[in-house]
Amino acid sequence: MLSSKSVFGTLGAALILWGCSSGPTLDVGQVSTTQGIAQGVSENGLTGFIGIEYARAERWDTPKIAPSWDGVKTFDTPGSVCPQKGSESASEDCLFINVFTPENTKPGADLPVLFQIHGGEFIAGQGGSGPAALANQGFMVVTMNYRLGRLGFYDYAGWGADDPRNFGLLDVVAALDWVRSNAENFGGDKDNITIAGHSAGGMMVQLLMVTPTAQGKFARAISRAGYGAFPFPKAANYTAEQLATMRIQSLDSLKQKSASDLVKETPHFILPYIETPEIPAQPVDMFRRGDQAPVPYIAGGNSFDGGGILYGAGFTDDSFLALFDDLPAVKDLYADDFAVSDAQAAQRIMGDIRYVLSSRETVRAMEQHVIGGYLYYIDADVAGQPGTPHGAETGLLWGTRPNPMQSYWMNFIRNGDPNSADLPRWEAHSKDNDSWMVFTPRPDPKDNVLTDKLDYFKANPIKTPN
């Protein structure tokens, strides 16, 4: 068995400062879960339960309840990561969850729950220790794995309109169910769960907002760099008549392929499928027609969010710019960037469309529910960059040094409102109140951020790139 020190080292050096959950009226560090008694490891005021299996799933099947265990089981080792490039330890049995709480937290303590979903553009990543330090501020913090790549998001030609395609999304819903069933004994409040994530994690938040089976399972949401307004592929949904004229590979034969071979067949970022039971339509359209969860919501992006992302998505500068019907008009809007290079302009535009526009449109749609929608934009100087790159704010949000951005987030996770008396007022955004909180990283409330550019791209969407 690993010592607590070696366990936290495995999850990352930062965990030496962190830790997590506690236990009920059992021995110190033990919690009674729906599967059995779990023993956590404690360090520096926190207790962590690392690598609990929350569900199991066969390839391209919905997740099922994970098995129980007898006696007391110690959770001090990260579970296998889901198959992805560069991970020799990956396994398709990868649906593991990690729980972090202040040491000696008692059942029923009603701690707000931060349910953090990892990014990685749906082809990489794992639920590790990243935000665990936030448990020190009186939270139950949860991270988890979900299926990735073609193992997590797949459209088999023989499936019909009622068959799921977005298995990774269903995994996250199953993890939410697990948290709701077990939160009280870990000291968390199942009715005060904030789902949060960055990039693919932020997109997963936007998907959970519109996924029918996730409704009512969380109290608020934070989407950093989600991309629900970017064109998603449609599931094939062939009719029986169409299938009768087609020759398709059997699903059984596809299931014989190794996970590593399927990983190799996914060279670029992927997108979930719409027109499926999990995602009936383009996410931003579901927001606009009021089909999203009526919960307080924060979303936003960075001033150079597309830096590097453009190429990971499989584009070149030229192939991306070819998606615009009126490129001269786009060049006028981004004249300063094009004066430097097509590469800088293409990456800036990618970030503004994929992340910032998606954030504005999903936040703006929240006013239909008379629920607070809070919009942010990060424009902090970063050496060697023409703006704030993708994810550059993560250290501020998850670090151990208090700062205004983190304070807004913590306030929101506690009560659904980012504001407090010691911070500049962050107004809710709406069509008639185009208010943003701009972080430089100092908070600076502003109106009409990127309005001309975002309005242009809303009125002139890019061609579907798939």
C-alpha positions in Angstrom: 0.0 0.0 0.0 1.3 3.5 -0.8 1.9 6.0 1.9 -0.1 9.2 1.8 3.0 11.1 0.8 3.7 8.9 -2.2 0.0 8.9 -3.2 -0.1 12.7 -3.4 3.2 12.7 -5.2 1.7 10.4 -7.8 -1.2 12.8 -8.5 1.2 15.7 -8.9 3.7 17.7 -6.8 1.0 20.2 -6.0 -0.9 17.7 -4.0 1.7 17.8 -1.3 -0.1 21.1 -0.4 -3.5 19.6 -0.9 -5.5 16.5 0.1 -9.1 15.6 0.7 -12.3 14.1 2.2 -13.1 12.5 5.5 -15.4 10.0 7.1 -18.6 9.4 9.0 -18.9 7.7 12.4 -16.3 5.1 11.4 -12.6 5.2 11.8 -10.7 8.4 10.9 -10.7 9.0 7.1 -13.4 6.4 6.4 -16.6 7.0 4.5 -19.6 4.7 3.9 -20.4 4.8 0.2 -23.0 3.0 -1.8 -20.4 0.4 -2.8 -18.7 -0.1 0.6 -16.6 1.6 3.2 -13.8 3.7 1.6 -10.6 4.7 3.4 -9.0 7.9 2.3 -5.5 9.3 2.9 -4.9 12.6 4.7 -2.2 15.2 4.5 -1.8 18.9 5.3 -5.4 19.3 6.5 -7.1 17.5 3.6 -8.3 14.0 2.9 -8.3 12.4 -0.5 -10.2 9.3 -1.8 -8.3 8.6 -5.0 -9.4 6.2 -7.7 -12.9 5.0 -6.7 -14.6 3.2 -9.6 -17.9 5.0 -10.1 -19.1 3.0 -13.1 -18.2 0.3 -15.6 -19.0 0.2 -19.3 -18.4 -2.2 -22.2 -17.1 -0.6 -25.4 -19.8 1.7 -26.9 -22.3 0.9 -24.2 -23.9 3.0 -21.6 -22.2 3.1 -18.1 -23.4 0.7 -15.5 -23.1 0.8 -11.7 -19.7 -0.3 -10.5 -19.4 -3.3 -8.3 -19.3 -3.2 -4.5 -16.5 -4.4 -2.2 -16.4 -6.1 1.1 -14.8 -4.6 4.2 -12.8 -1.4 4.1 -11.0 -0.5 0.9 -8.2 2.1 0.8 -8.3 4.5 -2.1 -4.8 5.9 -2.4 -3.9 5.2 -6.0 -5.1 6.9 -9.2 -7.3 4.7 -11.4 -6.3 3.9 -15.0 -6.6 6.7 -17.5 -8.8 6.3 -20.5 -7.1 5.3 -23.7 -5.3 8.2 -25.3 -2.1 9.0 -27.1 1.1 8.7 -25.0 -0.4 6.8 -22.1 1.0 3.3 -21.7 -1.1 2.7 -18.5 -4.4 3.4 -20.2 -7.3 0.9 -20.0 -10.9 0.8 -21.2 -11.8 0.2 -17.5 -11.1 3.8 -16.7 -14.2 5.3 -15.0 -12.7 6.4 -11.8 -13.5 9.4 -9.5 -11.5 11.3 -6.9 -12.9 13.1 -3.9 -11.2 15.7 -1.8 -12.5 17.4 1.4 -11.1 19.1 4.5 -9.8 16.6 7.0 -12.2 15.4 9.6 -15.3 16.6 7.6 -18.3 14.9 9.1 -21.3 13.4 7.1 -24.0 16.0 6.6 -21.6 19.0 6.8 -23.3 20.3 3.7 -20.1 21.5 1.9 -20.6 23.1 -1.5 -19.5 20.6 -4.2 -17.2 21.5 -7.0 -17.5 18.9 -9.8 -14.6 19.6 -12.0 -14.5 18.1 -15.5 -11.1 17.8 -17.3 -10.3 19.2 -20.7 -8.3 17.7 -23.5 -10.5 18.3 -26.6 -12.2 15.0 -25.9 -9.1 13.0 -26.9 -6.9 13.4 -23.8 -6.8 14.2 -20.1 -7.8 12.7 -16.8 -9.5 13.7 -13.6 -6.5 14.3 -11.4 -5.5 16.6 -8.5 -5.8 20.0 -10.3 -8.4 21.8 -8.2 -7.9 19.8 -5.0 -6.4 22.7 -3.0 -9.8 24.5 -3.2 -11.1 21.9 -0.7 -9.1 24.0 1.9 -11.7 26.7 1.4 -14.5 24.5 2.6 -15.5 22.6 -0.5 -15.9 19.0 -1.5 -13.9 18.8 -4.7 -14.5 16.0 -7.3 -12.6 15.0 -10.4 -13.2 12.1 -12.7 -12.3 10.3 -15.9 -14.6 9.8 -18.9 -14.2 7.9 -22.1 -12.3 9.8 -24.9 -11.8 9.8 -28.6 -13.6 7.2 -30.7 -14.2 5.1 -27.6 -16.1 8.0 -26.0 -17.8 9.6 -29.1 -18.6 7.3 -32.0 -21.2 7.2 -34.7 -21.6 3.6 -36.0 -23.6 3.6 -39.3 -25.9 0.8 -38.1 -27.2 2.8 -35.1 -30.5 4.6 -35.3 -31.9 7.8 -33.9 -32.5 6.3 -30.5 -29.0 5.0 -30.0 -26.4 7.0 -28.0 -23.2 8.2 -29.6 -21.7 10.4 -26.8 -20.6 7.8 -24.3 -18.1 10.2 -22.6 -21.0 12.5 -21.8 -23.0 9.6 -20.4 -20.0 8.8 -18.2 -20.1 12.3 -16.7 -23.8 12.0 -16.0 -23.1 8.7 -14.3 -20.4 10.4 -12.2 -22.9 13.1 -11.2 -25.3 10.4 -10.1 -22.5 8.8 -8.0 -21.7 12.1 -6.4 -25.4 12.8 -5.6 -25.7 9.4 -4.0 -22.6 9.7 -1.9 -22.1 13.4 -1.3 -23.8 13.5 2.2 -21.5 10.9 3.7 -18.4 12.7 2.3 -19.8 15.9 3.9 -21.0 17.5 0.7 -24.4 18.9 -0.2 -25.9 17.0 -3.2 -28.2 20.0 -3.8 -25.4 22.4 -4.1 -23.2 21.0 -6.9 -21.4 23.3 -9.3 -20.3 21.6 -12.5 -17.2 23.3 -13.9 -14.6 22.7 -16.6 -12.2 24.2 -19.1 -12.0 23.7 -22.9 -13.5 20.2 -23.5 -14.5 20.3 -19.8 -16.2 23.7 -20.4 -17.9 22.2 -23.4 -19.0 19.2 -21.3 -20.6 21.8 -18.9 -22.5 23.3 -21.8 -23.6 19.8 -22.9 -24.8 18.9 -19.4 -26.8 22.1 -19.4 -28.9 20.7 -22.3 -28.6 16.9 -21.9 -32.0 15.6 -20.8 -30.7 13.0 -18.4 -28.5 15.6 -16.5 -31.4 18.0 -15.7 -31.9 18.6 -12.0 -28.6 17.1 -11.0 -26.6 20.3 -10.4 -27.2 23.7 -9.0 -25.0 26.0 -11.1 -22.4 25.8 -13.8 -19.1 27.4 -14.9 -17.9 26.9 -18.5 -14.4 28.2 -19.2 -13.8 28.1 -23.0 -16.7 26.0 -23.9 -17.6 25.9 -27.6 -21.3 25.2 -27.9 -21.7 27.7 -30.9 -19.0 25.9 -33.0 -20.6 23.6 -35.6 -21.0 20.0 -34.4 -21.2 16.9 -36.6 -24.6 15.3 -36.9 -25.2 11.6 -36.2 -25.8 9.6 -39.4 -29.2 8.2 -38.3 -29.7 6.2 -41.5 -33.1 4.8 -42.1 -33.8 1.1 -42.4 -34.3 1.6 -46.1 -30.9 3.3 -46.5 -29.1 0.6 -44.4 -30.6 -2.1 -46.6 -28.6 -0.7 -49.6 -25.3 -0.2 -47.7 -22.5 -2.5 -46.8 -21.2 -1.7 -43.3 -18.7 -3.3 -41.1 -20.2 -5.3 -38.3 -20.1 -3.8 -34.8 -18.7 -7.0 -33.4 -15.7 -6.8 -35.7 -15.2 -3.1 -34.8 -15.2 -4.1 -31.1 -12.3 -6.5 -31.8 -10.1 -3.5 -32.7 -7.6 -2.7 -30.0 -8.0 0.5 -28.1 -4.6 1.7 -29.2 -5.6 1.3 -32.9 -8.7 3.4 -32.3 -6.6 6.0 -30.6 -4.2 6.1 -33.6 -7.2 6.7 -35.9 -8.0 10.0 -34.1 -5.2 12.4 -35.1 -7.1 15.6 -34.2 -9.5 17.0 -31.7 -13.0 15.5 -32.0 -16.5 16.9 -31.4 -19.6 15.2 -29.9 -22.5 14.3 -32.1 -25.8 16.1 -32.2 -29.2 14.8 -33.3 -28.7 12.1 -30.7 -30.7 11.3 -27.5 -28.0 13.0 -25.4 -27.7 16.2 -27.6 -30.8 16.6 -29.6 -29.6 19.8 -31.4 -26.7 22.2 -31.7 -26.0 23.2 -28.1 -26.2 27.0 -28.7 -29.6 26.5 -30.4 -30.9 24.6 -27.4 -29.8 27.5 -25.2 -31.4 30.0 -27.4 -34.8 28.3 -27.3 -34.6 27.8 -23.5 -33.9 24.1 -23.3 -30.9 24.5 -21.0 -30.9 24.0 -17.2 -32.3 27.0 -15.4 -29.3 27.5 -13.1 -26.8 30.4 -12.4 -24.1 30.2 -15.1 -20.6 31.7 -15.7 -18.9 31.5 -19.1 -16.1 33.2 -20.9 -12.8 33.0 -22.9 -9.4 34.5 -23.3 -8.0 37.1 -25.7 -5.8 34.5 -27.6 -7.8 31.4 -26.8 -7.2 29.9 -30.3 -3.4 29.9 -29.9 -2.3 26.4 -30.9 -5.8 25.1 -30.7 -6.4 25.9 -34.4 -3.8 23.3 -35.5 -4.8 20.7 -32.9 -8.3 20.8 -34.5 -6.8 19.8 -37.8 -6.7 23.2 -39.6 -4.0 25.1 -41.3 -4.2 28.9 -41.5 -5.4 28.7 -45.1 -8.0 25.9 -44.5 -9.5 27.7 -41.6 -9.7 31.1 -43.3 -11.3 29.4 -46.3 -14.4 28.7 -44.1 -15.4 32.4 -44.4 -17.6 33.5 -47.3 -16.4 37.1 -47.0 -12.8 36.9 -46.0 -12.1 40.6 -46.9 -14.7 41.6 -44.2 -13.1 39.4 -41.7 -9.7 40.9 -42.5 -11.1 44.4 -41.9 -12.3 43.3 -38.4 -8.9 41.8 -37.6 -6.6 44.2 -39.5 -4.1 44.5 -36.7 -3.6 40.7 -36.5 -3.4 40.2 -40.2 -0.8 43.0 -40.3 1.4 40.7 -38.2 0.6 37.4 -39.9 -2.1 35.2 -41.2 -1.2 32.7 -38.4 -1.8 35.2 -35.6 -5.1 36.4 -37.2 -6.4 32.8 -37.8 -5.6 31.8 -34.2 -7.2 34.9 -32.8 -10.3 34.4 -34.9 -10.5 30.7 -33.9 -10.5 31.7 -30.2 -13.1 34.4 -30.6 -15.5 32.2 -32.6 -15.0 28.9 -30.8 -14.8 30.1 -27.2 -15.8 33.8 -26.7 -18.8 33.8 -29.1 -20.0 30.5 -27.6 -19.7 32.0 -24.1 -21.6 35.2 -25.0 -24.4 33.4 -26.8 -25.0 30.8 -24.1 -24.8 33.4 -21.3 -27.1 35.7 -23.1 -29.7 32.9 -23.4 -29.9 32.6 -19.6 -32.2 35.6 -19.3 -35.0 33.5 -20.6 -35.0 31.8 -17.2 -34.5 35.0 -15.2 -31.3 33.4 -13.9 -28.0 35.1 -13.6 -25.6 34.6 -16.5 -22.2 36.1 -15.9 -19.8 36.7 -18.8 -16.0 37.2 -18.5 -13.0 37.9 -20.8 -9.4 37.5 -19.8 -6.9 39.8 -21.4 -3.8 39.6 -19.3 -0.3 40.1 -20.7 1.6 36.9 -21.2 5.3 37.1 -22.3 5.8 36.1 -25.9 2.1 36.0 -26.7 -0.2 38.4 -28.5 -2.9 37.9 -25.9 -3.9 35.5 -23.1 -3.5 31.9 -24.3 -5.9 29.0 -23.8 -6.0 28.0 -20.1 -3.5 30.6 -18.8 -5.8 31.5 -15.9 -5.9 28.0 -14.4 -3.0 28.7 -12.0 -4.9 31.7 -10.5 -8.1 29.7 -10.1 -6.6 26.6 -8.5 -3.6 28.1 -6.7 -3.1 28.6 -3.0 -2.7 32.4 -3.2 -6.0 34.2 -2.9 -6.8 36.5 -5.8 -9.9 38.3 -7.1 -10.7 35.9 -9.9 -10.6 33.0 -7.5 -12.8 34.9 -5.0 -15.5 35.4 -7.6 -15.4 31.7 -8.5 -15.6 30.6 -4.8 -18.5 33.0 -4.1 -20.4 31.6 -7.1 -19.8 28.0 -6.1 -21.1 28.7 -2.6 -24.3 30.6 -3.5 -24.7 31.2 -7.2 -23.6 34.8 -7.1 -19.9 35.8 -7.8 -20.2 39.1 -6.0 -19.1 40.2 -2.5 -18.6 43.5 -0.8 -14.9 43.5 -1.3 -14.9 43.0 -5.1 -15.9 45.2 -8.0 -19.5 44.5 -8.9 -20.0 41.8 -11.6 -23.3 42.4 -13.3 -25.3 39.7 -15.0 -25.2 39.8 -18.8 -28.2 40.2 -21.0 -29.1 41.5 -24.5 -29.9 44.9 -23.0 -27.0 44.9 -20.5 -23.9 43.8 -22.4 -21.8 43.6 -19.2 -18.6 41.6 -18.9 -15.9 41.2 -16.2 -12.6 41.7 -17.9 -9.6 40.3 -16.0 -6.2 41.8 -16.8 -5.9 39.9 -14.3 -7.2 42.7 -12.2 -11.1 42.7 -12.4 -12.5 45.5 -14.6 -16.2 45.6 -15.4 -16.8 46.6 -19.0 -19.5 46.8 -21.6 -19.5 45.8 -25.3 -16.4 43.6 -25.4 -15.6 42.5 -29.0 -19.2 43.5 -29.9 -18.5 44.2 -33.6 -16.6 41.0 -34.1 -18.9 38.7 -32.2 -22.0 40.3 -33.8 -20.5 39.7 -37.2 -19.7 36.0 -36.6 -23.2 35.5 -35.1 -24.7 36.9 -38.3 -22.2 35.2 -40.6 -21.4 31.8 -39.1 -18.5 29.8 -40.5 -19.1 26.9 -42.9 -19.4 23.6 -41.2 -15.9 22.2 -41.2 -16.9 18.5 -41.3 
